[in-house]
Structure formats: C-alpha cells, structure tokens
Amino acid sequence: MFKVEQIDHVELFVPDRHEAARWYERTLGLTALPQHEDWAADPHGPLMISSDGGGTKLALFLGEPRRGSPTEGFHLVAFRMGGTGFLAFLDHIKTNPVYNDAGDEVHSLTPKDHGKAFSVYFNDPWGHRLEVTTYEAEWVRGRFLAGKC
C-alpha cells in the first residue's frame, strides 16, 4: 500500500522567473533553492522557490500566466502560517502590496473567519490567486476582539 506524503510543488507560469521569485521572497518569504539552480539554468526549466528548504515548493516557469475562471483548472495556492505570522503578514503588506482580481495594488486585506481558521485572499502581480491561512483561529480572533490588530 502507498500514500502521498505531501504536495511537492505547484507550477506557475510567469513572464520573468527571477522577478517573480523576488516578489515571492519579498511578500511571502519564499527563496530560491540552490540545490535546483541547474534546472533554472535551462530557459525551459523551473526556478524552484520554498519557505521550508524545499519540502514544499513553487516551480516558476517562463511563460504566459494561465488565467481562467476558478472552475477551469488551477484555482489558488494556500500558504499556512501561525497566528503571529498571519497578523505580521497583514502588517507586512502595508509596505509590500499584493493585488486584487482587477490587478490593482492592495495594501490591506480583510481576514475571513472560517470558524477554525482565518484566511486572506489576494493575487500575485501575474494574476495567480493566493491565500494565507492560519489554524490558530481562537488566538487571532482574540486579538481582533481585543483591538490589538
């Protein structure tokens, strides 16, 4: 018997892999993986980025971003953070904007309370839908109710 251990990577198409990697590093803390630089040397290969040393990765490929309706294939990539990181991310985007569905810069996001999780939804500069979520919902909810956010 076998089972999948985890998601290895999600592929995104961007017009400039290194520019995209810089945005993801600045916005979400994902960095290029030195152990996969040889793949990025090939113009058709991926630039692999990760926040955990390569456990889970984004593979940035050179190409036209594949935009479509949420019912046509890829919908979004969700990144998990602890409660402290989630609130820090909300503060971080004040000076490191994300984008809305129309492609406009956004400097603040309204968290959605899912009961056992909080999430915010946004786009990268190329229209890929992203989510940041935390399962430390009670802690985050307490910070919001106390007005400390």
DAQUIVEN-V578082 format. One record per backbone hydrogen bond with DSSP energy under -1.0 kcal/mol. NH is the residue of the N-H (numbers start at 0). CO is the residue of the C=O. If there is no record, write none. Layout:
NH CO
NH CO
This chain:
9 56
11 58
13 60
19 15
20 16
21 17
22 18
23 19
24 20
25 21
26 22
27 23
28 24
29 23
30 49
32 47
35 32
36 33
39 35
40 36
41 38
44 41
46 59
48 57
49 30
56 7
57 48
58 9
59 46
60 11
62 13
66 64
71 68
76 128
78 130
80 132
85 81
86 82
87 83
88 84
89 85
90 86
91 87
92 88
93 90
94 91
95 91
97 105
98 122
99 103
102 99
105 97
111 118
113 116
115 113
117 133
118 111
119 131
121 129
122 98
123 127
126 123
129 121
130 76
131 119
132 78
133 117
136 134
139 135
140 136
141 137
142 138
143 139
144 140
145 141
146 143
147 142
